[in-house]
Amino acid sequence: MSAIKALIPGFLLTWIVSLIIGSQGSRGGLLDITHTFYQGHELYWSWPLFCGATGLAWALFAMME
């Protein structure tokens, strides 16, 4: 259950950080931020950041149980 709960903060952290860094024109180095268009909307996303943020949130939720 901790892993499922960790998806929400992992998504939010990735979305906010990618939006801030990506909108400035940077790719974020190892974060590999990509700029995509989805149904007419711009989206910045980073899979390495999402995996790291979800793992960190999962560890925090698991320690709180």
Distance bins in CASP14 RR format, pairs under 12 A and 6 or more apart:
PFRMAT RR
TARGET T0000
AUTHOR 0000-0000-0000
RMODE 2
METHOD distances of the structure
MODEL  1
1 7 0 0 0 0 0 1 0 0 0 0 0
1 58 0 0 0 0 0 1 0 0 0 0 0
1 61 0 0 0 0 1 0 0 0 0 0 0
1 62 0 0 0 0 1 0 0 0 0 0 0
1 64 0 0 0 0 0 1 0 0 0 0 0
1 65 0 0 0 0 1 0 0 0 0 0 0
2 8 0 0 0 0 0 1 0 0 0 0 0
2 9 0 0 0 0 0 1 0 0 0 0 0
2 54 0 0 0 0 0 1 0 0 0 0 0
2 55 0 0 0 0 1 0 0 0 0 0 0
2 56 0 0 0 0 0 1 0 0 0 0 0
2 57 0 0 0 0 1 0 0 0 0 0 0
2 58 1 0 1 0 0 0 0 0 0 0 0
2 59 0 0 0 0 1 0 0 0 0 0 0
2 60 0 0 0 0 1 0 0 0 0 0 0
2 61 1 0 1 0 0 0 0 0 0 0 0
2 62 1 0 1 0 0 0 0 0 0 0 0
2 63 0 0 0 0 1 0 0 0 0 0 0
2 64 0 0 0 0 1 0 0 0 0 0 0
2 65 1 0 0 1 0 0 0 0 0 0 0
3 9 0 0 0 0 0 1 0 0 0 0 0
3 10 0 0 0 0 0 1 0 0 0 0 0
3 51 0 0 0 0 0 1 0 0 0 0 0
3 54 1 0 0 1 0 0 0 0 0 0 0
3 55 0 0 0 0 1 0 0 0 0 0 0
3 57 0 0 0 0 1 0 0 0 0 0 0
3 58 1 0 1 0 0 0 0 0 0 0 0
3 59 0 0 0 0 0 1 0 0 0 0 0
3 60 0 0 0 0 0 1 0 0 0 0 0
3 61 0 0 0 0 1 0 0 0 0 0 0
3 62 0 0 0 0 1 0 0 0 0 0 0
3 65 0 0 0 0 0 1 0 0 0 0 0
4 10 0 0 0 0 0 1 0 0 0 0 0
4 11 0 0 0 0 0 1 0 0 0 0 0
4 54 0 0 0 0 0 1 0 0 0 0 0
4 57 0 0 0 0 0 1 0 0 0 0 0
4 58 0 0 0 0 1 0 0 0 0 0 0
4 61 0 0 0 0 1 0 0 0 0 0 0
4 62 0 0 0 0 0 1 0 0 0 0 0
5 11 0 0 0 0 0 1 0 0 0 0 0
5 54 0 0 0 0 0 1 0 0 0 0 0
5 55 0 0 0 0 0 1 0 0 0 0 0
5 57 1 0 0 1 0 0 0 0 0 0 0
5 58 0 0 0 0 1 0 0 0 0 0 0
5 59 0 0 0 0 0 1 0 0 0 0 0
5 60 0 0 0 0 1 0 0 0 0 0 0
5 61 1 0 1 0 0 0 0 0 0 0 0
5 62 0 0 0 0 1 0 0 0 0 0 0
5 64 0 0 0 0 1 0 0 0 0 0 0
5 65 0 0 0 0 0 1 0 0 0 0 0
6 12 0 0 0 0 0 1 0 0 0 0 0
6 13 0 0 0 0 0 1 0 0 0 0 0
6 14 0 0 0 0 0 1 0 0 0 0 0
6 50 0 0 0 0 0 1 0 0 0 0 0
6 51 0 0 0 0 0 1 0 0 0 0 0
6 52 0 0 0 0 0 1 0 0 0 0 0
6 53 0 0 0 0 1 0 0 0 0 0 0
6 54 1 0 1 0 0 0 0 0 0 0 0
6 55 1 0 0 1 0 0 0 0 0 0 0
6 56 0 0 0 0 1 0 0 0 0 0 0
6 57 1 1 0 0 0 0 0 0 0 0 0
6 58 1 1 0 0 0 0 0 0 0 0 0
6 59 0 0 0 0 1 0 0 0 0 0 0
6 60 1 0 0 1 0 0 0 0 0 0 0
6 61 1 0 1 0 0 0 0 0 0 0 0
6 62 0 0 0 0 1 0 0 0 0 0 0
6 63 0 0 0 0 0 1 0 0 0 0 0
6 64 0 0 0 0 0 1 0 0 0 0 0
7 13 0 0 0 0 0 1 0 0 0 0 0
7 14 0 0 0 0 0 1 0 0 0 0 0
7 50 0 0 0 0 1 0 0 0 0 0 0
7 51 0 0 0 0 0 1 0 0 0 0 0
7 52 0 0 0 0 0 1 0 0 0 0 0
7 53 0 0 0 0 1 0 0 0 0 0 0
7 54 1 0 0 1 0 0 0 0 0 0 0
7 55 0 0 0 0 1 0 0 0 0 0 0
7 57 0 0 0 0 1 0 0 0 0 0 0
7 58 0 0 0 0 1 0 0 0 0 0 0
7 61 0 0 0 0 0 1 0 0 0 0 0
8 14 0 0 0 0 0 1 0 0 0 0 0
8 15 0 0 0 0 0 1 0 0 0 0 0
8 50 0 0 0 0 0 1 0 0 0 0 0
8 53 0 0 0 0 0 1 0 0 0 0 0
8 54 0 0 0 0 1 0 0 0 0 0 0
8 57 0 0 0 0 1 0 0 0 0 0 0
8 58 0 0 0 0 0 1 0 0 0 0 0
8 61 0 0 0 0 0 1 0 0 0 0 0
9 15 0 0 0 0 0 1 0 0 0 0 0
9 16 0 0 0 0 0 1 0 0 0 0 0
9 50 0 0 0 0 0 1 0 0 0 0 0
9 52 0 0 0 0 0 1 0 0 0 0 0
9 53 1 0 0 1 0 0 0 0 0 0 0
9 54 1 0 0 1 0 0 0 0 0 0 0
9 55 0 0 0 0 1 0 0 0 0 0 0
9 56 0 0 0 0 1 0 0 0 0 0 0
9 57 1 0 1 0 0 0 0 0 0 0 0
9 58 0 0 0 0 1 0 0 0 0 0 0
9 59 0 0 0 0 0 1 0 0 0 0 0
9 60 0 0 0 0 1 0 0 0 0 0 0
9 61 0 0 0 0 1 0 0 0 0 0 0
10 16 0 0 0 0 1 0 0 0 0 0 0
10 17 0 0 0 0 1 0 0 0 0 0 0
10 18 0 0 0 0 0 1 0 0 0 0 0
10 45 0 0 0 0 0 1 0 0 0 0 0
10 46 0 0 0 0 0 1 0 0 0 0 0
10 47 0 0 0 0 0 1 0 0 0 0 0
10 49 0 0 0 0 1 0 0 0 0 0 0
10 50 1 0 0 1 0 0 0 0 0 0 0
10 51 0 0 0 0 1 0 0 0 0 0 0
10 52 1 0 0 1 0 0 0 0 0 0 0
10 53 1 1 0 0 0 0 0 0 0 0 0
10 54 1 0 1 0 0 0 0 0 0 0 0
10 55 1 0 0 1 0 0 0 0 0 0 0
10 56 1 0 0 1 0 0 0 0 0 0 0
10 57 1 0 1 0 0 0 0 0 0 0 0
10 58 0 0 0 0 1 0 0 0 0 0 0
10 59 0 0 0 0 0 1 0 0 0 0 0
10 60 0 0 0 0 0 1 0 0 0 0 0
10 61 0 0 0 0 0 1 0 0 0 0 0
11 17 0 0 0 0 0 1 0 0 0 0 0
11 18 0 0 0 0 0 1 0 0 0 0 0
11 45 0 0 0 0 1 0 0 0 0 0 0
11 46 0 0 0 0 0 1 0 0 0 0 0
11 47 0 0 0 0 0 1 0 0 0 0 0
11 49 0 0 0 0 0 1 0 0 0 0 0
11 50 1 0 0 1 0 0 0 0 0 0 0
11 51 0 0 0 0 0 1 0 0 0 0 0
11 52 0 0 0 0 0 1 0 0 0 0 0
11 53 0 0 0 0 1 0 0 0 0 0 0
11 54 1 0 0 1 0 0 0 0 0 0 0
11 57 0 0 0 0 1 0 0 0 0 0 0
12 18 0 0 0 0 0 1 0 0 0 0 0
12 19 0 0 0 0 0 1 0 0 0 0 0
12 49 0 0 0 0 0 1 0 0 0 0 0
12 50 0 0 0 0 0 1 0 0 0 0 0
12 53 0 0 0 0 1 0 0 0 0 0 0
12 54 0 0 0 0 0 1 0 0 0 0 0
12 57 0 0 0 0 1 0 0 0 0 0 0
13 19 0 0 0 0 0 1 0 0 0 0 0
13 20 0 0 0 0 0 1 0 0 0 0 0
13 31 0 0 0 0 0 1 0 0 0 0 0
13 46 0 0 0 0 0 1 0 0 0 0 0
13 49 1 0 0 1 0 0 0 0 0 0 0
13 50 0 0 0 0 1 0 0 0 0 0 0
13 51 0 0 0 0 0 1 0 0 0 0 0
13 52 0 0 0 0 1 0 0 0 0 0 0
13 53 1 0 1 0 0 0 0 0 0 0 0
13 54 0 0 0 0 1 0 0 0 0 0 0
13 55 0 0 0 0 0 1 0 0 0 0 0
13 56 0 0 0 0 1 0 0 0 0 0 0
13 57 1 0 0 1 0 0 0 0 0 0 0
13 60 0 0 0 0 0 1 0 0 0 0 0
14 20 0 0 0 0 0 1 0 0 0 0 0
14 21 0 0 0 0 0 1 0 0 0 0 0
14 22 0 0 0 0 0 1 0 0 0 0 0
14 31 0 0 0 0 1 0 0 0 0 0 0
14 32 0 0 0 0 0 1 0 0 0 0 0
14 33 0 0 0 0 1 0 0 0 0 0 0
14 34 0 0 0 0 0 1 0 0 0 0 0
14 43 0 0 0 0 0 1 0 0 0 0 0
14 44 0 0 0 0 1 0 0 0 0 0 0
14 45 1 0 0 1 0 0 0 0 0 0 0
14 46 1 0 1 0 0 0 0 0 0 0 0
14 47 0 0 0 0 1 0 0 0 0 0 0
14 48 0 0 0 0 1 0 0 0 0 0 0
14 49 1 0 1 0 0 0 0 0 0 0 0
14 50 1 0 1 0 0 0 0 0 0 0 0
14 51 0 0 0 0 1 0 0 0 0 0 0
14 52 0 0 0 0 1 0 0 0 0 0 0
14 53 1 0 1 0 0 0 0 0 0 0 0
14 54 0 0 0 0 1 0 0 0 0 0 0
14 55 0 0 0 0 0 1 0 0 0 0 0
14 56 0 0 0 0 0 1 0 0 0 0 0
14 57 0 0 0 0 0 1 0 0 0 0 0
15 21 0 0 0 0 0 1 0 0 0 0 0
15 22 0 0 0 0 0 1 0 0 0 0 0
15 23 0 0 0 0 0 1 0 0 0 0 0
15 33 0 0 0 0 0 1 0 0 0 0 0
15 43 0 0 0 0 1 0 0 0 0 0 0
15 44 1 0 0 1 0 0 0 0 0 0 0
15 45 1 0 0 1 0 0 0 0 0 0 0
15 46 0 0 0 0 1 0 0 0 0 0 0
15 49 0 0 0 0 1 0 0 0 0 0 0
15 50 0 0 0 0 1 0 0 0 0 0 0
15 53 0 0 0 0 1 0 0 0 0 0 0
16 22 0 0 0 0 0 1 0 0 0 0 0
16 23 0 0 0 0 0 1 0 0 0 0 0
16 44 0 0 0 0 1 0 0 0 0 0 0
16 45 0 0 0 0 0 1 0 0 0 0 0
16 46 0 0 0 0 0 1 0 0 0 0 0
16 49 0 0 0 0 0 1 0 0 0 0 0
16 50 0 0 0 0 0 1 0 0 0 0 0
16 53 0 0 0 0 0 1 0 0 0 0 0
17 23 0 0 0 0 0 1 0 0 0 0 0
17 24 0 0 0 0 0 1 0 0 0 0 0
17 26 0 0 0 0 0 1 0 0 0 0 0
17 28 0 0 0 0 1 0 0 0 0 0 0
17 31 1 0 0 1 0 0 0 0 0 0 0
17 33 0 0 0 0 1 0 0 0 0 0 0
17 44 0 0 0 0 1 0 0 0 0 0 0
17 45 0 0 0 0 0 1 0 0 0 0 0
17 46 1 0 0 1 0 0 0 0 0 0 0
17 48 0 0 0 0 0 1 0 0 0 0 0
17 49 1 0 0 1 0 0 0 0 0 0 0
17 50 0 0 0 0 1 0 0 0 0 0 0
17 52 0 0 0 0 0 1 0 0 0 0 0
17 53 0 0 0 0 1 0 0 0 0 0 0
18 24 0 0 0 0 0 1 0 0 0 0 0
18 25 0 0 0 0 0 1 0 0 0 0 0
18 26 0 0 0 0 0 1 0 0 0 0 0
18 27 0 0 0 0 0 1 0 0 0 0 0
18 28 0 0 0 0 1 0 0 0 0 0 0
18 31 1 0 0 1 0 0 0 0 0 0 0
18 32 0 0 0 0 1 0 0 0 0 0 0
18 33 1 0 1 0 0 0 0 0 0 0 0
18 34 0 0 0 0 1 0 0 0 0 0 0
18 35 0 0 0 0 1 0 0 0 0 0 0
18 36 0 0 0 0 0 1 0 0 0 0 0
18 42 0 0 0 0 0 1 0 0 0 0 0
18 43 0 0 0 0 1 0 0 0 0 0 0
18 44 1 0 1 0 0 0 0 0 0 0 0
18 45 1 0 1 0 0 0 0 0 0 0 0
18 46 1 0 1 0 0 0 0 0 0 0 0
18 47 0 0 0 0 0 1 0 0 0 0 0
18 48 0 0 0 0 0 1 0 0 0 0 0
18 49 1 0 0 1 0 0 0 0 0 0 0
18 50 0 0 0 0 1 0 0 0 0 0 0
18 53 0 0 0 0 0 1 0 0 0 0 0
19 25 0 0 0 0 0 1 0 0 0 0 0
19 26 0 0 0 0 0 1 0 0 0 0 0
19 33 0 0 0 0 1 0 0 0 0 0 0
19 35 0 0 0 0 0 1 0 0 0 0 0
19 41 0 0 0 0 0 1 0 0 0 0 0
19 42 0 0 0 0 1 0 0 0 0 0 0
19 43 0 0 0 0 1 0 0 0 0 0 0
19 44 1 0 1 0 0 0 0 0 0 0 0
19 45 0 0 0 0 1 0 0 0 0 0 0
19 46 0 0 0 0 0 1 0 0 0 0 0
19 49 0 0 0 0 0 1 0 0 0 0 0
20 26 0 0 0 0 1 0 0 0 0 0 0
20 28 0 0 0 0 0 1 0 0 0 0 0
20 31 0 0 0 0 0 1 0 0 0 0 0
20 33 0 0 0 0 1 0 0 0 0 0 0
20 44 0 0 0 0 1 0 0 0 0 0 0
20 46 0 0 0 0 0 1 0 0 0 0 0
20 49 0 0 0 0 0 1 0 0 0 0 0
21 27 0 0 0 0 1 0 0 0 0 0 0
21 28 1 0 1 0 0 0 0 0 0 0 0
21 29 0 0 0 0 1 0 0 0 0 0 0
21 30 0 0 0 0 0 1 0 0 0 0 0
21 31 1 0 0 1 0 0 0 0 0 0 0
21 32 0 0 0 0 0 1 0 0 0 0 0
21 33 1 0 1 0 0 0 0 0 0 0 0
21 34 0 0 0 0 0 1 0 0 0 0 0
21 35 0 0 0 0 0 1 0 0 0 0 0
21 44 1 0 0 1 0 0 0 0 0 0 0
21 45 0 0 0 0 0 1 0 0 0 0 0
21 46 0 0 0 0 1 0 0 0 0 0 0
21 49 0 0 0 0 1 0 0 0 0 0 0
22 28 1 0 0 1 0 0 0 0 0 0 0
22 29 0 0 0 0 0 1 0 0 0 0 0
22 31 0 0 0 0 1 0 0 0 0 0 0
22 32 0 0 0 0 0 1 0 0 0 0 0
22 33 1 0 1 0 0 0 0 0 0 0 0
22 34 0 0 0 0 1 0 0 0 0 0 0
22 35 1 0 0 1 0 0 0 0 0 0 0
22 36 0 0 0 0 0 1 0 0 0 0 0
22 42 0 0 0 0 1 0 0 0 0 0 0
22 43 0 0 0 0 0 1 0 0 0 0 0
22 44 1 0 1 0 0 0 0 0 0 0 0
22 45 0 0 0 0 1 0 0 0 0 0 0
22 46 0 0 0 0 1 0 0 0 0 0 0
22 49 0 0 0 0 0 1 0 0 0 0 0
23 33 0 0 0 0 1 0 0 0 0 0 0
23 35 0 0 0 0 1 0 0 0 0 0 0
23 42 0 0 0 0 1 0 0 0 0 0 0
23 43 0 0 0 0 0 1 0 0 0 0 0
23 44 1 0 0 1 0 0 0 0 0 0 0
24 33 0 0 0 0 0 1 0 0 0 0 0
24 35 0 0 0 0 0 1 0 0 0 0 0
24 44 0 0 0 0 0 1 0 0 0 0 0
25 33 0 0 0 0 1 0 0 0 0 0 0
25 34 0 0 0 0 0 1 0 0 0 0 0
25 35 0 0 0 0 1 0 0 0 0 0 0
25 44 0 0 0 0 1 0 0 0 0 0 0
26 32 0 0 0 0 0 1 0 0 0 0 0
26 33 1 0 0 1 0 0 0 0 0 0 0
26 34 0 0 0 0 0 1 0 0 0 0 0
26 35 0 0 0 0 0 1 0 0 0 0 0
26 44 0 0 0 0 0 1 0 0 0 0 0
26 46 0 0 0 0 0 1 0 0 0 0 0
27 33 1 0 1 0 0 0 0 0 0 0 0
27 34 1 0 0 1 0 0 0 0 0 0 0
27 35 0 0 0 0 1 0 0 0 0 0 0
27 44 0 0 0 0 1 0 0 0 0 0 0
27 45 0 0 0 0 0 1 0 0 0 0 0
27 46 0 0 0 0 1 0 0 0 0 0 0
27 48 0 0 0 0 0 1 0 0 0 0 0
27 49 0 0 0 0 0 1 0 0 0 0 0
28 34 0 0 0 0 0 1 0 0 0 0 0
28 35 0 0 0 0 0 1 0 0 0 0 0
28 44 0 0 0 0 0 1 0 0 0 0 0
28 46 1 0 0 1 0 0 0 0 0 0 0
28 48 0 0 0 0 1 0 0 0 0 0 0
28 49 0 0 0 0 1 0 0 0 0 0 0
29 46 0 0 0 0 1 0 0 0 0 0 0
29 48 0 0 0 0 1 0 0 0 0 0 0
29 49 0 0 0 0 0 1 0 0 0 0 0
30 46 0 0 0 0 1 0 0 0 0 0 0
30 47 0 0 0 0 0 1 0 0 0 0 0
30 48 1 0 0 1 0 0 0 0 0 0 0
30 49 0 0 0 0 1 0 0 0 0 0 0
30 51 0 0 0 0 0 1 0 0 0 0 0
30 52 0 0 0 0 0 1 0 0 0 0 0
31 44 0 0 0 0 0 1 0 0 0 0 0
31 45 0 0 0 0 1 0 0 0 0 0 0
31 46 1 0 1 0 0 0 0 0 0 0 0
31 47 0 0 0 0 1 0 0 0 0 0 0
31 48 1 0 1 0 0 0 0 0 0 0 0
31 49 1 0 1 0 0 0 0 0 0 0 0
31 50 0 0 0 0 1 0 0 0 0 0 0
31 51 0 0 0 0 0 1 0 0 0 0 0
31 52 0 0 0 0 0 1 0 0 0 0 0
31 53 0 0 0 0 0 1 0 0 0 0 0
32 44 0 0 0 0 0 1 0 0 0 0 0
32 45 0 0 0 0 1 0 0 0 0 0 0
32 46 1 0 1 0 0 0 0 0 0 0 0
32 47 1 0 0 1 0 0 0 0 0 0 0
32 48 1 0 1 0 0 0 0 0 0 0 0
32 49 0 0 0 0 1 0 0 0 0 0 0
32 50 0 0 0 0 0 1 0 0 0 0 0
32 51 0 0 0 0 0 1 0 0 0 0 0
33 43 0 0 0 0 0 1 0 0 0 0 0
33 44 1 0 1 0 0 0 0 0 0 0 0
33 45 1 0 0 1 0 0 0 0 0 0 0
33 46 1 0 1 0 0 0 0 0 0 0 0
33 47 0 0 0 0 1 0 0 0 0 0 0
33 48 0 0 0 0 1 0 0 0 0 0 0
33 49 1 0 0 1 0 0 0 0 0 0 0
33 50 0 0 0 0 0 1 0 0 0 0 0
34 42 0 0 0 0 0 1 0 0 0 0 0
34 43 0 0 0 0 1 0 0 0 0 0 0
34 44 1 0 0 1 0 0 0 0 0 0 0
34 45 1 0 1 0 0 0 0 0 0 0 0
34 46 1 0 0 1 0 0 0 0 0 0 0
34 47 0 0 0 0 1 0 0 0 0 0 0
34 48 0 0 0 0 0 1 0 0 0 0 0
34 49 0 0 0 0 0 1 0 0 0 0 0
34 50 0 0 0 0 0 1 0 0 0 0 0
35 41 0 0 0 0 0 1 0 0 0 0 0
35 42 1 0 0 1 0 0 0 0 0 0 0
35 43 1 0 0 1 0 0 0 0 0 0 0
35 44 1 0 1 0 0 0 0 0 0 0 0
35 45 0 0 0 0 1 0 0 0 0 0 0
35 46 0 0 0 0 0 1 0 0 0 0 0
36 42 1 0 0 1 0 0 0 0 0 0 0
36 43 1 0 1 0 0 0 0 0 0 0 0
36 44 1 0 0 1 0 0 0 0 0 0 0
36 45 1 0 0 1 0 0 0 0 0 0 0
36 46 0 0 0 0 0 1 0 0 0 0 0
36 47 0 0 0 0 0 1 0 0 0 0 0
37 43 1 0 0 1 0 0 0 0 0 0 0
37 44 0 0 0 0 0 1 0 0 0 0 0
37 45 0 0 0 0 0 1 0 0 0 0 0
38 44 0 0 0 0 0 1 0 0 0 0 0
38 45 0 0 0 0 1 0 0 0 0 0 0
44 50 0 0 0 0 0 1 0 0 0 0 0
45 51 0 0 0 0 0 1 0 0 0 0 0
45 53 0 0 0 0 0 1 0 0 0 0 0
46 52 0 0 0 0 1 0 0 0 0 0 0
46 53 0 0 0 0 1 0 0 0 0 0 0
46 54 0 0 0 0 0 1 0 0 0 0 0
47 53 0 0 0 0 0 1 0 0 0 0 0
47 54 0 0 0 0 0 1 0 0 0 0 0
48 54 0 0 0 0 0 1 0 0 0 0 0
48 55 0 0 0 0 0 1 0 0 0 0 0
49 55 0 0 0 0 0 1 0 0 0 0 0
49 56 0 0 0 0 0 1 0 0 0 0 0
50 56 0 0 0 0 0 1 0 0 0 0 0
50 57 0 0 0 0 0 1 0 0 0 0 0
51 57 0 0 0 0 0 1 0 0 0 0 0
51 58 0 0 0 0 0 1 0 0 0 0 0
52 58 0 0 0 0 1 0 0 0 0 0 0
52 59 0 0 0 0 1 0 0 0 0 0 0
53 59 0 0 0 0 0 1 0 0 0 0 0
53 60 0 0 0 0 0 1 0 0 0 0 0
54 60 0 0 0 0 0 1 0 0 0 0 0
54 61 0 0 0 0 0 1 0 0 0 0 0
55 61 0 0 0 0 1 0 0 0 0 0 0
55 62 0 0 0 0 1 0 0 0 0 0 0
56 62 0 0 0 0 0 1 0 0 0 0 0
56 63 0 0 0 0 0 1 0 0 0 0 0
57 63 0 0 0 0 0 1 0 0 0 0 0
57 64 0 0 0 0 0 1 0 0 0 0 0
58 64 0 0 0 0 0 1 0 0 0 0 0
58 65 0 0 0 0 0 1 0 0 0 0 0
59 65 0 0 0 0 0 1 0 0 0 0 0
END
